[in-house]
Amino acid sequence: MRRLLKFLHTMGAVGFMGSLAALLVLENLAPPPSSLVGYALTRGAMAAIATWVFLPSFVLTLIPGLLAIAATPAFHNSGWAWIKAATGILIFAGGLHALAPIQDEARLSAEAVAGRLDPATLAGASEGEAATMWVLLAVSTANIVLGVWRPRIIR
């Protein structure tokens, strides 16, 4: 069971960080909202990545990780494991913070293309979205470092 949880946790982390990298690339390459069709397509692709890769990968990372901590007595007094659990909660909050604007902007841009919304109301690429994704990548990298090197941090 321990190996299965580790495998699922690792595969989820791969998908999670890969989806963040893809979202950052699309965020940087997205045309401005004045190029409405291209903007809507890019935002639609971002929403699809967020929904079908980012979110399932995150769940696949968080749940097996927490179950591994609960199922492995050696992790109960390991400070590094508890730091990973705490930062997992931070990643959860940051992930939801990044996910909502991506999906909202995709929906709004699709409505603007359909003529049901004034294109001037579109926000465009946000520095906050990119900053949140960079922070999520940094914290995820720190979690990988903790999991690989397992420093002796006693709880």
Secondary structure as UniProt FT lines:
FT   HELIX           2..29
FT   TURN            33..34
FT   HELIX           36..49
FT   HELIX           50..54
FT   HELIX           55..71
FT   HELIX           73..75
FT   TURN            76..77
FT   HELIX           79..113
FT   TURN            114..115
FT   HELIX           119..121
FT   HELIX           127..149
//
